[in-house]
Amino acid sequence: MDRIKKYMLLLFLFFSSLAGSAQSPYLSISLKMDSAKAFDTRYKIEMKICEPRNMTERGDWFMPDSSKIDFTLLKPADITCGEYIETEKKDDPALFNQFKFGNQVFAWEKILVFKISNASSRGWSPEMYIVLPVKYKAFVTRIYLSGIEFQSGKLMFLHALDILPDKSGLDMIGRLNDHSIIEVKDSPLKVLLEE
């Protein structure tokens, strides 16, 4: 009888863990440099997750919504950030010039900041930054960014990606060779980016 109880307990724990993970919000990110432009060059890619100090009340996590925050008007004092992190499995050669992330994060109204530096250069050149506010609410958010061409000292603020909602979540997709950029030194977010 003890054997049956142990078996039942194991089954209960297994299905409980599945149910728990199914009810957790999730954010996955895949970011890739332009492979033709990045040939023979290694880039270090890091990301930090920021958010406005005054966020909108979430309400129902499963109901789609668009943020009313104008992210272009936020100043560093209006935003709080975590530390920069590097890609998972950063020593895997297959992941050179890519950034991968996946974790239980409710992405709505988060501001994703990517810092890209030329790790192959013998001399130091200023980093490039990409800032992506997540304006659309989804319980599961998947972000795919590709075609990134390294531009030292530049900032790319992404506010218009292709959005593809489906029953399992929200896909945000963008090729970044068409987006406008500014000099980091001219951005009001300069201090926040470089922290």
C-alpha positions in Angstrom: 0.0 0.0 0.0 2.9 2.4 0.7 4.1 1.9 -2.8 0.7 3.0 -4.2 0.6 6.0 -2.0 4.1 7.1 -3.1 3.1 6.6 -6.7 -0.1 8.7 -6.2 1.9 11.4 -4.4 4.4 11.5 -7.3 1.6 11.8 -9.9 -0.1 14.5 -7.8 3.2 16.5 -7.6 3.9 16.1 -11.3 0.5 17.3 -12.4 0.5 20.1 -9.8 3.8 21.4 -11.2 2.4 21.3 -14.7 -0.6 23.2 -13.7 1.5 25.8 -11.8 3.8 26.4 -14.8 0.9 26.7 -17.2 -0.4 29.5 -15.1 2.8 31.6 -15.0 3.3 34.5 -17.4 6.3 34.0 -19.7 8.6 36.1 -21.8 10.9 34.7 -24.5 13.4 36.7 -26.5 15.5 35.8 -29.6 17.8 38.6 -30.9 20.2 38.0 -33.8 22.8 40.2 -35.5 22.8 40.6 -39.2 24.8 37.5 -40.2 26.3 39.0 -43.4 27.4 42.2 -41.6 28.6 40.4 -38.5 30.8 37.9 -40.4 34.1 37.3 -38.5 33.0 39.6 -35.7 31.8 38.7 -32.2 29.4 40.9 -30.4 28.6 40.8 -26.7 24.8 41.2 -26.2 23.3 42.0 -22.8 19.8 42.9 -21.7 18.2 44.5 -18.7 14.5 44.7 -17.9 13.1 48.1 -16.9 9.7 49.4 -16.1 8.0 52.8 -15.5 7.7 53.7 -11.9 4.0 54.4 -12.5 2.6 51.4 -14.3 -1.0 50.8 -15.3 -3.0 48.5 -13.1 -2.8 45.1 -14.7 -6.5 44.0 -14.4 -7.2 40.7 -16.0 -3.8 39.2 -17.0 -5.4 37.2 -19.8 -7.3 40.1 -21.5 -5.5 41.9 -24.3 -4.8 45.6 -23.8 -2.6 48.4 -25.0 -0.7 50.6 -22.7 -1.6 54.3 -22.5 1.9 55.2 -21.4 3.9 57.3 -23.9 7.3 55.6 -23.5 9.0 58.2 -25.7 8.3 60.9 -23.0 9.7 58.9 -20.1 12.9 60.3 -18.4 15.4 58.2 -16.4 13.8 59.4 -13.1 10.5 57.8 -14.4 12.1 54.4 -14.9 13.5 51.7 -12.7 15.8 48.9 -14.0 17.5 45.7 -13.1 21.1 44.8 -13.9 22.3 43.8 -17.4 22.4 40.0 -18.0 24.1 38.0 -20.7 22.5 35.4 -22.9 21.9 31.9 -21.7 24.6 29.4 -22.7 26.9 32.3 -23.7 29.8 29.9 -24.4 28.0 28.0 -27.0 29.5 28.9 -30.4 26.1 28.4 -32.1 24.9 31.4 -30.1 27.6 33.8 -31.1 26.0 37.2 -32.1 22.7 36.1 -30.7 20.8 36.7 -27.4 18.3 34.2 -26.0 16.2 34.7 -22.9 13.2 32.8 -21.5 11.7 33.3 -18.0 8.5 33.9 -16.1 8.1 37.6 -16.7 4.8 39.4 -17.3 6.1 41.6 -20.1 3.4 44.2 -20.4 4.8 47.7 -19.9 8.3 46.4 -19.4 11.1 48.2 -21.2 13.7 45.9 -22.6 17.1 47.5 -23.1 19.8 45.6 -25.1 23.4 46.7 -25.0 25.6 45.4 -27.8 29.4 45.8 -27.8 32.0 44.8 -30.4 34.0 42.0 -28.5 36.3 41.5 -31.5 37.6 45.0 -31.7 41.1 45.6 -30.2 40.2 49.2 -29.4 37.1 50.3 -27.5 34.2 51.6 -29.4 31.0 52.9 -27.8 28.1 50.4 -27.4 25.0 50.3 -29.4 21.6 50.2 -27.6 18.2 49.0 -28.5 15.2 50.0 -26.4 11.9 48.1 -26.8 8.9 49.0 -24.7 6.3 46.2 -24.6 3.0 48.1 -25.1 0.7 45.2 -25.6 -0.6 42.9 -22.9 -0.3 39.1 -23.3 0.2 36.4 -20.7 2.9 34.9 -23.0 5.1 37.3 -25.0 7.5 36.1 -27.6 9.9 38.6 -29.2 12.0 37.9 -32.3 14.4 40.6 -33.5 16.8 40.0 -36.4 18.9 41.7 -39.0 20.7 44.0 -36.5 23.6 45.9 -37.9 26.0 47.1 -35.2 26.3 50.9 -35.2 28.7 52.1 -32.5 27.3 54.8 -30.2 23.8 54.6 -31.6 20.4 54.1 -30.0 17.5 52.4 -31.7 14.1 53.0 -30.1 11.6 50.4 -31.3 8.0 51.3 -31.0 6.5 49.7 -34.1 7.1 46.0 -34.5 4.8 43.6 -36.3 2.4 42.2 -33.6 0.8 38.8 -34.1 -1.6 37.8 -31.4 -2.8 34.2 -31.2 -4.5 31.9 -28.6 -1.2 31.0 -27.0 0.2 34.5 -26.6 1.7 37.4 -28.5 4.5 37.4 -31.1 6.5 40.7 -31.6 8.6 40.4 -34.8 11.0 42.8 -36.4 13.9 43.0 -38.8 15.9 45.9 -37.5 17.7 47.1 -40.6 14.9 49.6 -41.4 14.5 51.4 -38.1 15.7 54.9 -37.4 18.5 55.5 -34.9 19.9 58.4 -32.9 23.2 59.1 -31.2 23.3 57.8 -27.6 24.8 61.0 -26.4 21.7 62.9 -27.7 19.2 60.6 -25.9 17.6 61.7 -22.6 18.0 58.0 -21.6 21.8 58.0 -21.9 22.3 57.8 -18.1 19.9 54.9 -17.8 21.4 53.0 -20.7 25.0 53.2 -19.4 24.2 52.3 -15.7 
